[in-house]
Amino acid sequence: MSSPDRLVYMANQIGTFFRSQGHDKAVPGIADHIKKFWDPRMKRAIFAHLEAGGAGLEPNVLEALTALKQTASLPEAH
């Protein structure tokens, strides 16, 4: 599994990619990408980081993760 710093970096890179689409398209685009391509362990780790304050996350990424966390159903960790 990736460290929180690495996950923050990766999430912010996704945010950078979507930034040119403007806020209204970027936020759902970021959430959709993470939902589709991050494995459950990565999502659990970034959600835990989010709950701890989300340090280092860019605003669009923070908003996307907050929305995704509300709708995500992840299998329990083993």
C-alpha distance (Angstrom), angle and dihedral (degrees) to the residues before:
residue distance angle dihedral
M1 . . .
S2 3.78 . .
S3 3.77 124.2 .
P4 3.81 118.0 -109.3
D5 3.81 90.2 -108.3
R6 3.80 90.9 54.4
L7 3.80 91.9 47.4
V8 3.81 91.4 49.2
Y9 3.80 88.9 50.7
M10 3.82 91.7 49.1
A11 3.82 93.5 46.4
N12 3.81 91.3 48.8
Q13 3.83 89.9 50.0
I14 3.81 88.4 55.6
G15 3.79 87.9 48.7
T16 3.79 90.6 52.0
F17 3.80 90.5 52.5
F18 3.82 92.6 52.9
R19 3.83 96.7 38.9
S20 3.83 94.4 92.0
Q21 3.83 89.8 60.7
G22 3.80 91.7 66.0
H23 3.80 128.8 -114.2
D24 3.82 97.8 -72.4
K25 3.81 92.8 57.2
A26 3.80 98.7 29.0
V27 3.81 97.9 60.2
P28 3.83 96.3 53.1
G29 3.82 89.9 39.6
I30 3.80 91.6 55.6
A31 3.80 92.0 46.3
D32 3.80 92.2 48.2
H33 3.79 93.0 49.0
I34 3.80 93.1 50.8
K35 3.81 91.2 44.5
K36 3.80 92.2 52.3
F37 3.79 103.1 37.1
W38 3.80 109.6 28.3
D39 3.77 117.5 84.0
P40 3.83 119.2 -125.0
R41 3.83 93.4 -101.8
M42 3.80 90.9 55.5
K43 3.80 91.8 47.8
R44 3.81 92.4 48.4
A45 3.82 89.7 50.4
I46 3.81 95.3 48.8
F47 3.82 90.9 45.1
A48 3.83 88.9 52.1
H49 3.81 88.4 50.6
L50 3.80 88.8 49.1
E51 3.82 90.8 52.2
A52 3.81 89.1 50.7
G53 3.81 89.9 58.4
G54 3.80 103.1 -78.0
A55 3.80 95.6 -109.6
G56 3.79 113.2 -164.9
L57 3.80 97.2 15.0
E58 3.79 115.5 130.7
P59 3.84 115.5 -121.7
N60 3.83 96.8 -105.6
V61 3.81 90.8 46.6
L62 3.80 91.7 47.8
E63 3.81 90.3 51.3
A64 3.82 92.5 46.4
L65 3.81 93.2 49.5
T66 3.80 91.8 46.9
A67 3.81 90.7 53.1
L68 3.81 92.6 43.6
K69 3.80 92.7 49.4
Q70 3.81 90.3 55.7
T71 3.81 91.8 56.1
A72 3.82 101.8 31.7
S73 3.77 121.8 108.2
L74 3.77 109.2 -167.0
P75 3.78 127.0 -175.1
E76 3.80 114.0 -111.3
A77 3.80 117.2 -91.1
H78 3.79 115.0 -105.6
